[in-house]
């Protein structure tokens, strides 16, 4: 994971040589998460769990 991040790619793209279209969106999310403090990251985890529980 760290090698893929250092190369600004996904593990899938690094290992297999291909990437899914959604990887770009996930890469943007991961980049934003890297800048969070531990407290902000915990809040984000809780928010993601809450969103996943919603019946939308």
N, C-alpha and C positions, 0 to 999 in steps of 0.2 A: 504494500500500500504506500509506504513512504517513497519507494523508488518511483512508482507511478506518479505520485504527487510531485516529486522533484522534477520529473520530466513533463509535468503539466499534461498528463494524460490519465486515462482510466486503466485499472488493472486489466480489464477485458481487452482494450485496445493494445496495451503493452504486450500481453501474452499471446493474443490471437491475431492481432494486426487489424482487427475491425472494431468498430464502435457502433452502438445503436444510436439512433437519432436523439433519443431522450438523454443520452449521456451529457450533452451540452448543457441542458437545464440542470442536471444533477451536479455538474462541475461548478456551475454558478452558485448553487446552494452550498456546496462544500466550501467554496472559496469564502463565502460570507460567514460560514460557521467557524472558520479558522481564526477569525479576528475577535471572536467573542471571549469575554472573561469566563472563568468557571461558573460564576453565578448566572451570567446570561445564558450560558450553555445549558445549565440545569433548567432554567425557565423555559428555554426552547424545547427541551425534551418533554417537559410537562405539557407544553402547548401542543406538541405533535401528538402525544398520547390522547389529549382531550379531543383534538380534531378527529383522530382515528375512531374515537368512540361515538361521534355524532352520526346520527341517521339522516344523512342529507340526500 
